[in-house]
Amino acid sequence: MSQPLMIRDTLDTLANTFPEWKEQLSKSTPNREWEYVVTSPNKMTKLVFSISDRLNVKFEKINLEFFHASEAISVLKEITSETLVYVEYVLDRNLAESLEQDVPIGIPEHQGSTLLVQSKIPTKNSEWAFANRIRTISWSGSFNKNFEAIYGK
């Protein structure tokens, strides 16, 4: 299948499954021929689709890769229904300083992230030693929050 045909088939599959995205999927991102952006209803988050020989989907800092659009449909439905929520572990240096935590120089703010079922959003940090905040983001914003989560506490 030629690349333009593969892109068109992918966009058609996505638009047929999510008709509310049809207009946004009809225009590629300026200066990025194979990239398309769909914005959430509240305009606070987006899905970025990059299509070449496969479909790459970015939601916040999570990148998902699929060989065919049909493989992505269930995950996209879980994201847009807020069944799946983006969870990010963050190093807040000011908070660390106020808590007298010793954070080595060069440790990045973004410690790690994942997609989780919303019923499993963590309430504490047992994953990342230097993270002291957890940020959650959902498609429509129902589960958006940013809270203190000191490792091991």
Secondary structure, 3 states (H helix, E strand, C coil): CCHHHHHHHHHHHHHHHCHHHHHHHCCCCCCCCCEEEEECCCCCCEEEEEECCCEEEEECCEEEEECCHHHHHHHHHHHHCCCEEEEEEECCHHHHHHCCCCCCCCCCCEEEEEEEEHHHCCCCECCCCCCCEEEEECCCCCCCEEEECCECC
